[in-house]
Amino acid sequence: MTRSPAVSYGVNALAILPFLLALCHSSARAGRLAEELETMEKTHEAQRRMLDVAAGPHSSDDLAQRRRDGRF
């Protein structure tokens, strides 16, 4: 029994549908992961700066250099 062209196209479209849904899902996930990575990088940079400040200058020369650099 031969299928009509309309039925063949419908079957092919249904076969492609799961692939397209998976593609949409993975692109959305990639976007969320990229946003999460950016947030983590900002957090780590802020933590690094806080640790630098907490370490403080080791001498008055270090303090003067930090003030000149604008890091104080």
N, C-alpha and C positions, 0 to 999 in steps of 0.2 A: 504494500500500500504506500503510495507516495503522498508526501505532505504538500500542502499548498505553500507557496512562498511566504504568505502572511504568517502561517504557523511556524515556519522555519525561522523567520526573523524574530518572532516572539520568544521562541526557545533560546535563540542566541542571546537575545537581550537579557533574559533571565539568567543565563549562564554568566554574563558579564557583571550583573548587578552585585553579587557578593564581592567581587574584586574592587569595584568602584566604592562600595561602602567601606571596605578595609583601607583603601587608599585615603579616603576622607578621615577616617578614624586615626590613622597613623600621622597624617599631616597635622591634625589638631593636637595630637600628643606631642609631636615634635615642637610645636609652638609653645605648649605649656612647659616643656623641658627647657627650651631656650630662655623663657622668662624666668624659670626657677634658677637657672645657671647665672643669669644676670643679677638676680637678687642675692644669690650666694656670694658672688664676686664683690658686690657692694658691701655686704656684711663683713666679709673677710678684710676688705680694705679698711673699713671703719675700726675693726678690732685691732688690726696691725697699727693703725695710728694711735689708738688708745694705749697699746702696749709701749709704743715709742715714747709717748708722753709719760706714762707711768715709770718708765726706766729712768727718766730725768737726765739732766746733764751730770757728767761725772766730775767736772771741774768748772771753774768760773770761765775758762776759755771756751769750753763746750757750750756753756750758757750764752756767751757772747756770740758765738758762731750761729747758734740756733736762732737768736734774736735777729741777726743780720739776714739769715735765710728766710725769716718769716715763719718759722716752725714753732715759735714759742707761744 
